[in-house]
Amino acid sequence: MTAAGLLLAAAAGALYLFWPRPAPPLVVIQPTPRATASPIPSIAVHVVGAVASPGVYRLPAGARADEAIAVAGGLTDEADPASLNLAARLVDGQQLLVKARSPAPVERAAAPGEARPAGRLNINLASAADLDALPGLGPALAQRIVERRLRAGLYQSVEQLRDEKILPSATYDRIKDLVSVN
């Protein structure tokens, strides 16, 4: 390369190095919010049936049925622990029903025309056939009483037959003095 070419290359390099360049873009750093401890998510569970203290309880998300029963004071003597899965995970708003053990069978109700025994017929123990023998009840309504008892647990009062619309009002009025819940 010639001296003129070297001189020209040196001048171009110097021009490149000293030519003004635009300033780099301004970077704005946003302050990040300070991390705070977030509350542990919780769920509300309604524990009912054969537990010491039925009610609504708040538990950590992911809690299991046995934890809810423990918070509700544990199972009562009448409880049937096999009636539910104690290891089941609970969800918010769930109702956990602890059923009582199946009651012992009762003596059959008096047949139509027979004299009724002095006591009242316990709707928590009576079979559909026992209930069918009550005046004006019939097999369909008797079965409805038994199915509700199996699905939702023991009746707490005779009035539930009317209030939960299990029986028509006229039929309820006819049998209310012939039945009990204990």
KAKA-V649806 format. One record per helix or strand of 3 or more residues. SS is the DSSP state (alpha for helix, beta for strand). FROM is the first residue (numbers start at 0). TO is the last residue. If there is no record, write none. Layout:
SS&FROM&TO / SS&FROM&TO
This chain:
alpha&2&17 / beta&41&48 / beta&54&59 / alpha&64&70 / alpha&80&82 / beta&93&97 / alpha&127&131 / alpha&137&151 / alpha&159&162 / alpha&168&174
